[in-house]
Amino acid sequence: MYNTSSMSLFFILNNLHFTFELLGAVVFFALAWLAFDAFFLRFDKIMAFRGAGYVFLMLAHIVHAFDFRSDLVAYGGFFLYALGLLLVLWSFWLEKPLPRPEFKAVLIL
């Protein structure tokens, strides 16, 4: 009577969406952990911005994974995502590149 194949396909796709979003949240959590660890070594505001950006991206992925139907929550997730991206990109833009190493001689064995 009912077509169960389309129901199971929707169920599988919905679970895959949830799984990939939570996997992204775990990755951003690991990146935030490493950025805050580097911040505690150097006490540099660039690493604090980067860590905060990764935390905001992690929270945005969690909001998107649970797929709330409220417009306020959806806009909040979008705001977290945009703020996280801006903080991470700004921290990379502020970071000064290391000077190029100078080689006086090259030894080939």
Order of alpha helices (4+ residues) and beta strands (2+ residues): alpha-alpha-alpha
